Amino acid sequence: MSHKISTGVSLPITIISASIFLLPGLLLWTPNFSVGVGLLIVIYSLYYCARNRSNLTLNKYDLLVLAIFTSYLLANIPITIMDESNFRYIDAPSRILLFFPVYLMFKRELPNLNARFHLEHGVIIGAIGAFIISIYQYYILGLPRVDGFLFSINFGYLSCSLALMNLCLIKNSDRKKLLILGFLCASIATTLTLTRGAIFAIPLLLLLLGWVYRKEVNNRILILSVSSFVFASVLLYFSSPGVQERVDFTTSEFSSILSGNIAESSSSGGRLQLWYASTEAFTKRPLIGLTHSEREALNIELYESGAVTEWVTSVSRGHAHSQYFEMLASNGILSIITIIFLFGVAIYLMSKNMSSIFSVTGIIFISGIAIFGLTEVLLQANIINVYFGFFLAFFLASSLYGTKEQGGLLPPEQSS
């Protein structure tokens, strides 16, 4: 039987409700408090699973979910062994795997919980908090790029993710106006980080959301939404010297790249060189990739042969500045399997119940992470892999088994 607290609500439901609200709610305007929430929910889920182990059976969907959570770790085991048990490779993948017990707890308990109320309040508070700290840092402190308590690039990705979660949850919500406010607040916070990968992702995810709802949303509304974002971006461009400088810098970089002067493009051109070096690392050992020290040595060889500039040799561990190229270089062909499971299979499972608002939100959430991964190795960041692991568990469980207010694909299992 589940523990009860004085209000008559079970302890698991209380803890899950709090985590669904607090993890996005504290995400960007507190110094890593959301990581603490993630750690506590993982610890409690381990206790929960141990206590209910006789009732935790795995069906074919759960086995696919297990494959999703383990794929990243398994792909990194060979290179970890080759690099004399350097656990740096499996640090981040292990943290993501820790959320599989959270998924199992969600599987049993979410059908007893009105999760939407807590999630909507969490993403609204999180978005408003991100907006306040970004306005404070940009306009009062005069920082050139907003970063909160993180690197600006990570703040940008997480703000963008919060923005789209607010937008996805608007349909049939009792808090439409607050969610619209949350979307606008998080979008502005994203823009003030000047993180191009996050800013460019917003219209792409808007188009994807419009495609998901293509039978319900007419083209006029979709065009209006994209046009509003473009108008707001243009307005911000002309009202903010920092944004204008960043756009002009980006234009100059692409001009240099198109003219063949990649070395003159310090940011985008640098990334292209790192991606090229990563593909070279893959060709050296396609099955499992190269170790960090081998990649650094390879970069020196590429510089000496004139294939890349000297700057590439200064990048620690041969860091690729892309989740995909990083995995390709250090995990080889195994990385492709990981990407298929981590993004493809996860979206496939969520898409089996498109009547659920959590399925739609989950698909946009996963798609956002996939887009962000093009320009940064974001799953290595502690706060992002905790955020990703938690919501991967939540959206998979809520899509497959439903919540109290919304049914799922499979008959919900009642807690004993």
Beta strands, then each sheet from edge to edge (+ up, - down):
end
